[in-house]
Amino acid sequence: MRILQSLLVVLLILPVVYNSEAGENDEKLVYKFNIKEEIAPAIWRQTQQAFEAADTLGADVFLIHMNTYGGTVLDADSIRTKILQSTIPVYVFIDNNAASAGALISVACDSIYMRPGGSIGAATVVNQTGQAMPDKYQSYMRSTMRATAEAHGKDTIISGNDTIYKWRRDPNIAEAMVDPSVFIEGIIDTGKVLTFTPGEAIEYGFCEGVAENIPEVLQKVGIEEYRIVEYSPSFIERIIGFLVNPVVSGLLIMAIIGGIYFEMQSPGIGFPIGVAILAAVLYFAPLYLEGLAANWEVIVFLIGLILIAVEIFVIPGFGVAGISGILLVFIGLVLSLVGNVDFDFSPVDTGKMGVAIMTVVFGLFGGFILALYLGNKLFTAQSGVFKNLSLNTVQNISEGYLNVESSFLNLKGKTGTAQTVLRPGGKVIIEGEVYDAMAETGFIDSGEDIVVVKVGTSQLYVDRPAT
């Protein structure tokens, strides 16, 4: 009898325990990711981080909260591929706009929900001025939109004795969001790019429902108990966003120029060149991650620096190498700030090109002026923390000091030949010894005869011998 009573108690309790555990396990983890800005390399990087975090947390749903007018096709394609390959169901809530690249990402999601008054479509590839890009770009976008719609497969519909297979998202409709030449009876005429309202999107299978907010979206999905974890950009992402600001980019250019200038004023390798290198890394690294600075643009900048160094330290004077170096440095800095594809500048907005040029011009000019100002202040300081940076003592001739090395005094009137081109600085050979020299008038070619006309501080002044 007691055994039967015990069994009865167990049978009564088990469902309660089971239901209690089931209730606890009904809570779903929803990982929320916002796309509320231009789709660019930063959004693609953040998308990867968000999916990785969702996988680590064991999220049940990946929810994209979207409001965007589009962005770069390359980054949108990477995001849509990530969505299609996701093992976690991906839903998108279009909080107003899912245009262009945003439409491509939305079509890739498992379910689409839209706020009343929202829109999806208009995925024609355009440049920054809104003009349609050449057909090679449109062709890629057409096929990508079509393939994305096809990836959701077909629904099986039984009608009487007939079995009908219908695309869940019609590829022709997806293509019509890109190509104005597509005609679909009752939906879109030729010459127009397709954009759906929420009602139209629901009617033609490109939206699962209308919702006012995230909780309503989750309710329509069938999730009653949930916990939302929202993606937050990492510290590194915030730093990158800070460094790509045009003002910060200009300051980094100033640091590059200032560091190089101060390094040239002091012998050996020291702190100034370290500052210049650090500023160059901080300038190019975030732009490289953003997809703006390509490898070849960084190389152009480095080649420019090398040519300037060669002109200063190897070839006396200033000529083709120095001018070419300055141009290459300028070009490398400017192109790293704009979204050109190699030598194709059609995607580049003229306004952004202007901002890039002005950023570099002000950075270079400001760096040069700042270097001159600080150089004068630092190296002529008579007091304060910088007073020991320069030698301020005076060696008077009355005390027996000479401002010219004694052996140089004997060279006045001596003749020799120019070892390098003097334009006006260079090197000369006198009695088998090499000396630094300046041409007194004009340029003197290598191999020409010279005569020392004046002697200065460790410097000879020469001219062509009188004929």
C-alpha positions, 0 to 999 in steps of 0.5 A, spaced: 500 500 500 505 504 501 509 503 495 503 504 491 502 511 495 509 513 493 509 511 486 502 515 486 506 521 489 512 520 484 507 520 478 504 527 480 510 530 482 514 529 475 510 533 471 511 539 475 518 538 475 518 537 468 514 543 467 518 547 471 525 545 468 521 546 461 519 553 463 526 555 465 529 552 459 524 556 454 527 562 455 531 564 449 537 568 448 537 573 443 543 576 440 542 583 437 546 587 432 545 594 430 546 596 422 544 603 423 549 606 419 553 606 412 555 599 410 562 599 410 568 595 412 567 597 420 560 594 419 563 587 416 568 587 422 563 588 427 558 583 424 564 577 424 565 579 432 557 579 433 556 572 430 562 569 434 560 572 440 553 569 439 556 562 437 560 563 444 554 564 448 550 559 445 544 564 442 538 561 439 536 567 435 541 572 431 537 579 430 539 585 426 536 591 427 536 595 421 536 602 418 541 604 413 541 607 406 546 602 403 554 602 403 559 598 399 557 592 395 563 588 397 562 588 405 554 587 404 556 581 400 561 578 405 555 580 411 550 576 407 554 570 406 555 570 413 548 570 414 547 564 409 552 560 413 549 561 420 547 555 424 543 560 428 536 563 425 537 570 423 532 575 423 532 582 421 527 588 423 527 593 418 526 600 423 525 604 417 530 603 411 533 597 408 536 600 401 541 598 396 546 594 400 541 593 406 536 590 402 541 585 400 543 583 407 535 583 409 534 578 403 539 573 406 536 573 413 531 567 415 525 572 416 524 579 415 520 584 419 518 591 418 516 597 421 509 600 418 512 606 413 518 602 412 521 600 405 526 595 402 529 595 395 532 600 390 539 595 390 542 599 384 549 600 385 550 607 385 556 612 386 557 617 391 553 622 387 547 617 386 549 616 379 548 608 377 555 605 376 556 601 369 553 595 368 559 590 370 557 592 377 550 592 376 551 585 373 554 582 379 549 585 384 543 582 380 546 575 380 548 576 388 541 578 389 538 573 385 542 567 388 541 570 395 533 569 394 534 562 391 538 560 397 532 560 401 529 554 397 522 553 394 515 551 398 511 545 396 504 547 395 499 541 394 493 544 390 488 538 388 492 533 385 498 537 383 504 539 387 507 546 386 514 548 388 514 556 389 520 560 391 519 562 398 523 569 395 522 570 388 529 571 384 526 575 379 523 580 384 530 580 387 533 582 381 528 587 379 530 591 386 537 592 382 535 592 374 530 597 372 529 593 365 526 587 369 518 587 368 514 583 372 506 583 371 502 586 376 509 588 380 514 592 376 514 596 369 520 596 366 524 603 367 523 603 374 527 600 380 523 595 385 522 598 392 517 594 397 512 597 402 511 593 408 504 591 405 507 589 398 513 585 401 508 581 405 504 580 399 510 577 395 514 573 400 519 579 402 517 580 409 514 575 414 510 581 418 509 588 421 512 590 427 513 596 431 519 594 436 523 588 437 519 585 443 513 585 437 518 582 432 520 576 437 512 575 439 511 574 432 516 569 431 513 565 437 518 567 442 515 569 449 521 568 454 527 571 452 533 575 454 537 580 449 544 581 449 546 587 444 553 587 441 557 593 443 563 595 439 570 593 442 575 598 445 579 597 438 573 599 434 572 605 438 579 607 437 579 605 429 573 610 429 577 615 432 583 615 428 579 615 421 576 622 423 579 627 418 581 632 424 585 626 427 588 624 420 591 631 419 594 631 426 597 625 425 600 627 418 603 633 422 606 628 427 609 625 421 612 631 418 614 634 424 618 627 426 622 627 420 624 634 420 626 634 428 630 627 426 634 631 420 636 636 425 639 631 430 644 626 428 643 618 429 636 615 430 632 618 436 626 619 439 623 624 433 623 618 428 620 614 433 614 619 433 614 619 425 613 612 425 608 611 430 604 616 427 605 613 420 602 606 423 596 610 426 595 613 420 595 608 415 593 602 420 586 604 421 585 606 414 587 599 411 582 596 416 577 600 413 579 598 406 581 605 404 588 604 404 590 599 399 597 595 399 600 599 393 598 606 396 602 605 403 608 602 398 607 609 394 608 613 401 614 609 403 617 610 396 616 617 396 619 617 403 625 613 401 626 618 395 626 624 399 631 621 404 636 619 398 635 627 395 637 629 402 643 624 404 645 622 398 644 627 392 646 634 394 641 639 392 634 638 391 632 635 384 628 630 381 628 625 386 626 630 392 620 633 387 618 626 386 618 623 393 614 629 395 609 628 390 608 620 392 608 622 399 602 626 397 599 621 393 599 616 398 596 620 403 591 622 399 589 616 396 589 612 403 583 617 405 578 615 399 575 609 397 578 608 390 579 601 387 586 601 384 585 606 379 578 606 378 575 613 382 568 612 379 566 610 386 569 616 389 565 622 391 568 628 389 566 631 396 570 626 399 576 627 395 576 634 396 576 633 404 582 628 403 586 633 399 585 638 404 586 634 410 593 632 407 595 639 405 593 642 412 597 636 415 603 637 411 603 645 411 601 645 419 606 640 420 612 644 417 610 650 420 609 647 427 616 644 426 619 650 424 616 654 430 617 648 435 624 648 432 626 655 434 623 655 441 626 648 443 633 649 440 634 656 442 631 656 449 635 659 454 631 656 460 626 651 462 626 643 461 628 644 453 634 649 455 639 643 454 637 641 448 641 646 444 648 648 445 648 656 448 655 657 450 659 662 445 666 661 443 669 668 442 675 669 437 678 674 442 679 668 447 683 664 442 677 660 438 676 660 431 670 659 427 673 655 421 678 649 422 685 651 421 686 646 415 681 649 411 684 656 411 689 654 407 685 651 402 683 658 399 685 659 392 686 652 391 684 648 385 680 641 384 674 638 381 667 637 382 666 630 385 658 631 384 654 636 381 654 642 385 646 645 385 649 649 389 651 644 395 655 637 393 662 635 394 669 637 391 676 633 391 682 638 392 689 634 392 686 628 393 681 629 399 674 630 399 670 636 402 663 639 402 662 645 398 657 650 395 657 653 388 658 660 389 654 662 383 650 657 379 650 650 378 657 646 377 657 639 373 661 633 376 668 633 373 668 640 372 674 644 375 673 649 381 677 654 385 676 655 392 674 662 393 671 663 400 672 658 407 666 658 412 665 653 418 666 646 415 664 649 408 668 651 402 665 656 397 667 654 390 667 657 383 669 655 376 676 658 375 677 664 371 679 663 364 
